Amino acid sequence: MGTTTSAGSDLRTADAPTTQVQLAGFSPTEVAAVLADRLLPSRPPQAWGGWRVVSSHRCVNAKALALLTLETLVGALRSAGAIELSMRQRDGVFTSHEAAHLQLLPGVRPGIFPHQAPEARVIAWLASRPERGGWLDEAIAGTLIAEESSHPDRTWLHEVHHGLVARRRAREETRTILRFIRVRTCHLLPATHESLGEATDQAIARLLDGRNHLDTHQSRRCHEAWQRAVWQRRIDNSV
């Protein structure tokens, strides 16, 4: 669960008072997404395939980034004292299985995270539930993959950027290629790009530290929840 740069070195948490201001106003999940090439192995901007990181245009593996942002999201919610993360038995078609469950803690409101950040959206979803809780895959499908898609994993990544657009730190454009394929792209505004570029590895690691407190078992169940949500939302184009 260690956090690494693209060069493979550890990003170790440390006090960084002079750089915390650069990351003010960003949620941990947003930082993980927009600075992903500093956390995951990456390739040059001209490389084919993968997901292009908005701050650098370098390419990273889309699934690896989706799982990184999910772990960051869950870790951030728990570290902020917003949720209780537990592993519970869940009834299936023929048998029960263990799954990740989120329980919103008393008094928690979305405003503890930036407006429309992934963390705030999950808190709002949990708050709307009768018992203020729900399975992690349902939370994913109810927030960041709310609609069916041919590529729900990429839909997740687009939605991670949603709050940046809502808060006018980025802009999104949709264009059509080959006459019918719609492509969504996100572009950081210059001031946003500049502030992120000044953030040190230590400041990033400190903001993302909640992810490191998920143990291997919890991380595995989070991955399973993401896979289940993606499967639920994927459109079958084979027929």
C-alpha positions in Angstrom: 0.0 0.0 0.0 3.0 2.3 -0.2 2.7 5.4 -2.3 5.3 5.8 -5.0 6.4 8.2 -7.6 6.7 7.2 -11.3 10.4 6.6 -10.6 9.5 4.1 -7.9 10.8 6.0 -4.9 8.7 6.3 -1.7 6.6 9.4 -1.1 7.0 9.7 2.7 4.7 11.9 4.8 6.3 14.9 6.4 5.4 18.3 7.7 5.3 20.7 4.8 3.7 23.9 6.0 5.0 26.0 3.1 3.4 23.8 0.5 0.1 22.9 2.1 -1.4 26.1 0.7 -0.8 24.9 -2.8 -3.2 21.9 -2.2 -5.8 23.9 -0.2 -9.2 23.5 -1.9 -8.5 20.1 -3.4 -9.7 16.9 -2.0 -7.3 14.0 -1.6 -9.0 12.0 -4.4 -8.8 15.0 -6.8 -5.1 15.4 -6.0 -4.5 11.7 -6.6 -6.1 12.0 -10.0 -4.6 15.2 -11.3 -1.1 14.3 -10.1 -1.3 10.6 -10.9 2.0 10.6 -12.9 3.8 11.5 -9.7 2.2 8.4 -8.0 2.0 5.8 -10.7 4.3 4.6 -13.5 3.7 6.9 -16.5 4.7 7.2 -20.2 5.3 10.3 -22.3 2.4 12.4 -23.6 2.7 11.1 -27.1 2.3 7.5 -26.0 -0.8 5.6 -27.3 -3.5 4.4 -25.0 -3.9 4.8 -21.2 -5.3 7.8 -19.3 -3.8 11.2 -19.8 -3.2 13.0 -16.6 -4.6 16.5 -16.8 -1.6 18.2 -15.1 1.1 16.8 -17.4 -0.7 14.9 -20.2 1.5 11.9 -19.4 -0.2 8.5 -19.7 -0.9 6.1 -16.8 -2.8 2.9 -16.7 -6.6 3.8 -16.4 -7.5 0.8 -14.1 -4.5 1.5 -11.9 -5.6 5.1 -11.5 -9.2 4.2 -10.9 -8.2 1.9 -8.0 -5.7 4.5 -6.7 -8.4 7.1 -6.6 -10.9 4.7 -5.0 -8.5 3.7 -2.2 -7.7 7.4 -1.7 -11.4 8.2 -1.5 -12.2 5.6 1.1 -9.0 6.4 3.1 -9.8 10.1 3.1 -13.4 9.6 4.3 -12.2 7.4 7.1 -9.3 9.6 8.1 -11.6 12.6 8.2 -13.9 10.8 10.7 -16.7 10.8 8.1 -17.4 7.1 7.8 -16.9 3.8 9.5 -15.5 1.2 7.1 -16.4 -2.4 7.9 -16.4 -5.8 6.2 -19.8 -7.4 6.5 -21.5 -10.6 5.2 -23.7 -9.8 2.3 -26.4 -12.1 0.9 -25.9 -13.2 -2.7 -27.9 -15.3 -5.1 -26.8 -18.6 -3.8 -24.5 -17.8 -0.8 -23.2 -14.9 1.2 -19.9 -13.2 0.8 -17.9 -10.5 2.6 -18.1 -7.0 1.2 -17.0 -3.4 2.1 -19.7 -1.3 3.8 -19.7 2.4 4.6 -21.5 3.9 7.5 -21.8 7.7 7.7 -21.0 8.9 11.2 -23.3 11.3 13.1 -23.2 14.9 12.3 -21.1 14.6 9.2 -22.0 16.8 6.2 -20.6 17.0 2.7 -19.1 20.5 3.4 -16.1 19.0 5.2 -14.7 18.4 1.7 -14.6 20.8 -1.2 -17.9 21.3 -3.1 -18.7 18.4 -5.4 -15.5 16.6 -4.7 -15.8 12.8 -4.8 -15.7 12.6 -1.0 -18.5 15.2 -0.7 -20.6 13.3 -3.2 -20.3 10.0 -1.4 -21.2 11.7 2.0 -24.3 13.2 0.3 -25.3 9.8 -1.1 -24.8 8.1 2.3 -26.8 10.9 4.0 -29.7 10.2 1.6 -29.9 6.6 2.6 -32.5 5.5 5.2 -29.8 4.2 7.6 -27.1 6.6 6.4 -25.0 3.6 5.2 -24.5 1.3 2.2 -22.3 -1.1 0.4 -19.3 0.4 -1.3 -20.2 -0.8 -4.8 -23.6 0.8 -4.4 -22.0 4.1 -3.3 -19.8 4.0 -6.4 -22.7 3.2 -8.7 -24.8 5.9 -7.1 -22.2 8.7 -7.4 -19.3 8.5 -9.8 -20.7 5.9 -12.1 -24.3 6.9 -11.9 -25.1 6.0 -15.5 -24.5 3.0 -17.8 -21.5 3.4 -20.1 -19.4 1.5 -22.6 -16.4 2.5 -20.5 -17.6 2.9 -16.9 -14.0 2.9 -15.6 -13.3 6.0 -17.6 -16.6 7.5 -16.6 -15.4 7.1 -13.0 -12.2 9.1 -13.8 -14.1 11.8 -15.6 -16.4 12.2 -12.6 -13.4 12.5 -10.2 -12.7 15.8 -12.0 -16.3 16.9 -11.7 -15.8 19.0 -8.6 -12.8 20.9 -10.1 -15.1 22.0 -13.0 -17.9 22.9 -10.6 -15.5 25.0 -8.6 -14.0 26.6 -11.7 -10.6 25.1 -11.3 -10.9 23.3 -14.5 -13.0 23.2 -17.7 -14.4 20.3 -19.5 -15.1 20.0 -23.2 -16.8 17.4 -25.3 -16.0 16.8 -28.9 -17.0 14.3 -31.5 -14.5 12.3 -33.5 -15.2 9.9 -36.4 -18.6 11.5 -36.6 -20.2 9.7 -33.7 -17.7 9.0 -30.9 -18.0 11.6 -28.1 -14.8 12.3 -26.2 -14.7 14.2 -22.9 -11.6 16.1 -21.9 -10.7 18.1 -18.8 -8.3 21.0 -18.8 -6.9 22.6 -15.7 -7.1 26.4 -15.6 -3.7 28.1 -15.5 -3.9 29.2 -11.9 -4.8 25.6 -10.9 -2.0 24.1 -12.9 0.5 26.5 -11.4 -0.5 25.8 -7.8 -0.4 22.0 -8.3 3.0 22.2 -9.9 4.4 23.8 -6.8 3.3 21.1 -4.4 6.1 18.9 -3.1 6.1 15.1 -2.8 5.9 15.4 0.9 2.8 17.6 0.8 1.1 15.2 -1.6 1.9 12.2 0.5 0.6 13.9 3.6 -2.8 14.7 1.9 -3.1 11.1 0.6 -2.0 9.4 3.8 -5.4 8.0 4.6 -5.0 5.5 1.8 -1.9 4.0 3.5 -4.1 3.1 6.6 -6.1 0.6 4.5 -4.8 -2.9 5.2 -4.4 -5.5 2.4 -7.8 -7.1 3.2 -9.6 -3.8 3.1 -7.9 -2.8 -0.1 -8.9 -6.1 -1.7 -12.6 -5.6 -0.8 -12.5 -2.1 -2.1 -11.1 -3.4 -5.4 -13.9 -6.0 -5.5 -16.5 -3.3 -4.9 -15.1 -1.2 -7.8 -15.2 -4.2 -10.1 -18.7 -5.0 -9.2 -19.9 -1.4 -9.7 -18.1 -1.3 -13.1 -19.8 -4.6 -14.1 -23.2 -3.3 -13.1 -22.8 -0.1 -15.2 -21.1 -1.5 -18.3 -23.2 -1.5 -21.5 -22.9 -4.8 -23.4 -22.1 -3.9 -27.0 -21.6 -7.4 -28.2 -25.2 -7.9 -29.3 
